[in-house]
Amino acid sequence: MDIIEADEDYSDAVLAGQRWEGRSFLRCDFTEADLRGLVTSGCTFTECKFDRTDLGDSSHTAAAFRSCRFDRAVLAAAAFRSSTLLGSVFVECGLRTVLLEETDLTLVGLSGALLRKAALRGLRLREANLEGADLRDADLRDADLTGARLRAAKFEGADLRGARLGADGLVAADLRGARIDVDTAIAFAAAHGLRVD
């Protein structure tokens, strides 16, 4: 039986370099905690706060961060592999050096995020909030952006070949200068009321 740590206060805790396996946290507060180099495997974090938390060089495998808040968290060189960040919100976090492999970003809040040149290939970003995000030169090949909120998101130089975008996203996003495939070009034209014969 999994032990769930609920409503625990880890704010300002120094937990750098630790290894956690199979632990579950519910509504825990990690505000300003030092979690540099933390290694987690099979851990679950639900509705936890990571405000100004240092997660630099941390590594998370088969982890679940569900509806968590990362407000000005340090994520330099953090890695998420085969994990989910479902419904989590990132505010003013540096995300350019974060490694995301086979990670689900469904419903993630990344409004205004700086993701220029980010490697997001093949990731699931369904219904994510990317309004005003800087995705210039990002690798989004084969990414699933279905239902994502893309108003004023910048995609200049981004590679969107094979990516799935809904009609709303094709209209709302600034796709000037992005690389797209023929299917996306046809969908873009249809979303803008053009007839393709």
N, C-alpha and C positions, 0 to 999 in steps of 0.2 A: 504494500500500500504506500502510495506516494505521500510524503509529508509536505503540506502546504504551509508556507510561512506567510501569514496574512497580517496586513497593517503594521508591519515592522518598520522602524525608523533607522535607516542606515545612513542618514545624512551626515556628511563630513567623515564617514568611516574610511579607513585606509585598508583596502582589500586588494592592493596591487599584486599581480603575479599569482593569484590563487587559481586553483582548478576546481570547477564545480561540475558535478555530473548528476543528471536526473533530479535537480532541485526545482521546486515550484514556488513562485512568489506572487502574491495577490495584494494589490494596492500598497505595495511597499514604496518607501521614499528613499531614493538614492541621491538626493540633492547634494551637489558638491562633493560626492564621494570620489575617492581615488581608486578607480578600477583599471588602471593602466596594466596592460598585459594580462588581463583576466582571460582565462580559457574556460568556456562553457561547452558542455555536450549534453544534448537532450534536456535542456532546462526550459522552463516556461515562466514568462513574466507577463502578468495580466494587470492592466491598469496601473502600472508602476510609473513613478516620476524619476526622470533622469535629467533634472535641471542643473546645468553647469557641471555635470558629471564628467570626469575624465575617463573616457573609454579608449584612449589612444593605444594602438597596437594590441587591442583585445581581439579574440577570435571566438566565434560562435558557430557551432556545428549542430544541425538538427535542432535549432533553438526556435522558440516562439515568443515574440514580443507582440502581444495583442493589446491594442488600444493603449499603448504606452505614450508618454510625452517626453520628447527630447528637446528641451529649450536651452539653446546655446551650449549644448553638450560638445565635448571635444571627441571627435571620431577619427582623428588622423590615423590612417593606416589600419583602421578596424576592418575585420573580415567577417562576413556573414555567409555561411555555406549551407545549402539545403535547409534554409530557415524560412520563417515567415515574419513579416512586420505588419501584419494585417491590422488596418485601422490606426496605426501609430501616427503621431504628428511630430514633424521636425521643424523647429523654429530657429532660424539663424545658426544653423549647424554647418560646419565645413564638411562637405560630402564628396569633394572631388577625389580624395585619395581612398575612399571607402571601397572595399572589394565586395561585390555582391554576386555570388554564384548560385544559380538555381534557387533564388530567393523570391518569395511571393510578396509583392508590394501592393496588393489589392487594398483599395480604400485608404492608402497612405496619404497623409497631408504633407505636401512638399511645396506649398504655395510660396513663390518667390525664391525657391531654392537655387543655389549656384551649383549647377551640374554640368558646367562647360567641360567638354572632352570626357565626360563620364562614360564608363563601360557598362552599358545597360542592355547588352545584347541578349535577346531571348527572355527577358524578364517579364513577369506578369505585373502590369500596372493598371489593371482594370479598375475603373471608377476612382482612380487616384486624383487628388487635387494638385495639379501642376500649374495653376494659374500664375502667370507672371514668372514662371521658372526660366532660368537661363540654361537651355539645353543645346547651345551652339556647339557644333563639332562633336556632339555626343554620338556614341555608337548605339543605336536603337534598332539594329537589324533584328527582325523576327520578334520584336517586343509586342506584347498585347496591351494596347492603349484603349481598348474598347470602353466607351463610357467615361473616359478620363476627362476631367475639366482642364481645358487647354487655353482658355482665354488669355491672350497676350503672352503666351509662352513663346520663347524665341528658339527657332530651330535652324538658323542659318548654318550651313555646313554640316548639319547632322545627317547621319545615314539612317534613313527610314525604310530601306528596302526590305520588303517582307513583313513590315510592321502592320498591325491591324489597328486602324483608327475608325471611330464612328463618324457619322456625317457631321455631328455637332463639333467635334474636334477639328475636322477638316475645314470648317468655316471659321471657328474661333481662333485657332492658332496662327501664328505668323510663320508660314512655311517657306518664305522666300529664301532661296539659296540652299534648301534641303535636297538631299538625294533621295529620290523615290523610284519605285518601279512602275511599270505600265498599269497594273491593277489599281494602284493608289492614285495615279494620274487620272484614270477614268472615274474613280470614286470622287476625287477632288472636283473634277468638272461637273459631275452630276450634283454634288452637294452645293455647287455655286449656280445651279440652274442652267448649265450648258447642256446642249444636246450633242451626243456623240453618235455619229452615223457611220 
